[in-house]
Amino acid sequence: MADTEPQESVTIQELAGRTGEERVSEWVEVTQEMIDKFADATGDHQFIHVDPARAAMTPFGGTIAHGFLTLSLMPMLSKLTPQPKIAGMKMGVNYGGNKVRFLTPVRSGSRVRGRFKTLELVEKRPGQWQQTVELTIEIEGQDKPALIAEWISQLFV
């Protein structure tokens, strides 16, 4: 899995004019190894995540990713999404979220992708822009997404 190369270079003002456009990432497999490492990092070793035998006896039919693991795939999925390079971009930082909803569990071995739609990109002060993006993480072969989130970033140019 390689980073998707930027297709073009745009100014932040040009990007602001593209509000409502949607971008879709490549598919990424959520492996049991990823789930186990996330459990170790967070201390959340609930059996539905890390014990395949016990999890198989639940309505999930096997282990599932932590909801927060699914959400934390956002940076990876973003890197795997065709998007323009912002001219003069110095850095971007997470600012927070307006909402997050976990709709469908992600089974170990499933593939997911991100669907990103810019809802708003406004200049807060000179050189500092606030971007609000709707993120939908889809599960291959499922009608209902894994999650929908509205995420806010600060972009500095």
Secondary structure, 3 states (H helix, E strand, C coil): CCCCCCCCEECHHHHHCCCCCEEECCCEECCHHHHHHHHHHHCCCCHHHHCHHHHCCCCCCCCECCHHHHHHCHHHHHHCCCCCEECCCCEEEEEEEEEEEECCCCECCCEEEEEEEEEEEEEEECCEEEEEEEEEEEECCCCCCCEEEEEEEEEEC
